[in-house]
Structure formats: C-alpha cells, structure tokens
Amino acid sequence: MHPAQHPPGNGHTDGQRFRSVLGRFATGVVAITALDPASGRPCGLAANSFTSVSLDPPLVAFCVAYTSTSWPVVRGAKNITVNVLAEHQQPVCAQLAARGGDKFAGLEWTSSPGGNPVLDGALAWIDCAVEAEHPAGDHVIVVARVLQLDTHADGGPLLFFRGSYGRFDGPA
Ligand SMILES: Cc1cc2nc3c(=O)[nH]c(=O)nc-3n(C[C@H](O)[C@H](O)[C@H](O)COP(=O)(O)O)c2cc1C
C-alpha cells in the first residue's frame, strides 16, 4: 500500500509516525546559550530545529517547545548565541538537553563579543538578538537577527538522524 493510503492512526500512532517520518530529515545540532541576567550564570539548550533564514537582513530561526524551562531564561538575556556543535560534542549536547541542574558543569567556554558562552570545540558561533517569536502549535518559532558571527574550532559536524547521532562522512 502506498504510504499516503495508510489508514489514519490514533493520536499516539500519529505522534510516532510524525517522529519517524520527520526524523529521516537529517540535521545538525546547535547549543543556544546566554547568561542568565538574574544570576550571571550560563544557560542554554540543545536544538536541531535551527536554520538560516535571510541574508539581508541576516536572520536565523529555531523552534522551542513551550515546555522548555531554559528558554524563558535564555530569552531574558539581551542577546543569545548559537553554537554549532561538532561531532565530538555529543556529551555536550546531552548535557544541554538534560533538564535541571547545572547544564554547564565541566564545560569549557569563552565569551562571544556579545558576552555569551562559546563552547570550546564548537564549529561556529552566531551572536543574535531575538527579533520575533511566532506561536506554532506546541512550539514557538524564534526568529533572531545576526549581530556578529564567526567560525571557531575545526572539525566535522554533529548530525542528528532518526533519533541518533552521527558524523558527516565527507570532506570537513
Ligand atoms: C538532538 C536534540 C535536539 C533538540 N532540539 C530541540 C529543539 O529544536 N527545540 C526544543 O525546544 N528542544 C530541543 N531539544 C530539547 C532541549 O535541548 C531540552 O532538552 C529541552 O529544552 C528541555 O530542557 P529545558 O527544560 O532545560 O529547556 C533537543 C534535544 C536534543 C537532544
């Protein structure tokens, strides 16, 4: 039977199918970081929904779940920084995706020009200012204006595909 002719499933099956179908779209992974304006401590979350949007003006976007406890903190900072994660940073990704605790414990970082954490080993960083937030179902689409950006460490990218991590098998 052609996939389009599959009978509709219940909500649970629909969610599973959504994940299994959309999970076949491979992505990179970023860490979105900032300094908590209240404490001055680093905060952030891992995201694979990042994409470039516009060159003029320079805009990027990512989607954040309404259930995120870190996003309201990150959002409270004046600027945010997108760190493009490298293939060896899977543990860093897991740490930034874990809810609660000190997400930056044991992580080495330096400050971006905007003052936010640039993780050691990240392939690139992008300092941004949140420009717009568009509600979209159970997520919010965040559009951010690029203020400054640069490459950082060399290496291959961390890839996310079908719920697992992988490496880019090509020229880095
Ligand atoms: C590979 C990967 C990609 C993720 N991508 C997103 C994403 O695009 N948007 C999002 O809201 N959460 C994403 N998450 C989940 C967040 O990193 C984090 O787990 C979630 O925000 C809960 O933590 P928090 O309560 O500290 O925000 C991703 C997690 C992983 C491991």
The ligand as a MOL file (V3000), in Angstrom:
LIG
                    3D

  0  0  0     0  0            999 V3000
M  V30 BEGIN CTAB
M  V30 COUNTS 31 33 0 0 0
M  V30 BEGIN ATOM
M  V30 1 C 19.4560 16.4680 19.4900 0
M  V30 2 C 18.4630 17.3130 20.2550 0
M  V30 3 C 17.7580 18.3170 19.5910 0
M  V30 4 C 16.8340 19.1140 20.2730 0
M  V30 5 N 16.1800 20.0960 19.5900 0
M  V30 6 C 15.2860 20.8690 20.2350 0
M  V30 7 C 14.6180 21.9000 19.5420 0
M  V30 8 O 14.8370 22.1460 18.3650 0
M  V30 9 N 13.7140 22.6580 20.2390 0
M  V30 10 C 13.4580 22.4220 21.5670 0
M  V30 11 O 12.6310 23.1220 22.1440 0
M  V30 12 N 14.0980 21.4510 22.2510 0
M  V30 13 C 15.0110 20.6790 21.6270 0
M  V30 14 N 15.6750 19.7220 22.3080 0
M  V30 15 C 15.3970 19.5650 23.7490 0
M  V30 16 C 16.1530 20.6260 24.5660 0
M  V30 17 O 17.5430 20.5680 24.3250 0
M  V30 18 C 15.9380 20.4160 26.0600 0
M  V30 19 O 16.0500 19.0740 26.3650 0
M  V30 20 C 14.5920 20.8880 26.4850 0
M  V30 21 O 14.5170 22.2730 26.2230 0
M  V30 22 C 14.3510 20.6080 27.9840 0
M  V30 23 O 15.2880 21.2560 28.7630 0
M  V30 24 P 14.9580 22.6470 29.4510 0
M  V30 25 O 13.7420 22.4550 30.2980 0
M  V30 26 O 16.2080 22.9710 30.2250 0
M  V30 27 O 14.6940 23.6540 28.3760 0
M  V30 28 C 16.5960 18.9020 21.6510 0
M  V30 29 C 17.3160 17.9020 22.3220 0
M  V30 30 C 18.2360 17.1160 21.6410 0
M  V30 31 C 18.9900 16.0550 22.3910 0
M  V30 END ATOM
M  V30 BEGIN BOND
M  V30 1 1 1 2
M  V30 2 1 2 3
M  V30 3 2 2 30
M  V30 4 2 3 4
M  V30 5 1 4 5
M  V30 6 1 4 28
M  V30 7 2 5 6
M  V30 8 1 6 7
M  V30 9 1 6 13
M  V30 10 2 7 8
M  V30 11 1 7 9
M  V30 12 1 9 10
M  V30 13 2 10 11
M  V30 14 1 10 12
M  V30 15 2 12 13
M  V30 16 1 13 14
M  V30 17 1 14 15
M  V30 18 1 14 28
M  V30 19 1 15 16
M  V30 20 1 16 17
M  V30 21 1 16 18
M  V30 22 1 18 19
M  V30 23 1 18 20
M  V30 24 1 20 21
M  V30 25 1 20 22
M  V30 26 1 22 23
M  V30 27 1 23 24
M  V30 28 2 24 25
M  V30 29 1 24 26
M  V30 30 1 24 27
M  V30 31 2 28 29
M  V30 32 1 29 30
M  V30 33 1 30 31
M  V30 END BOND
M  V30 END CTAB
M  END
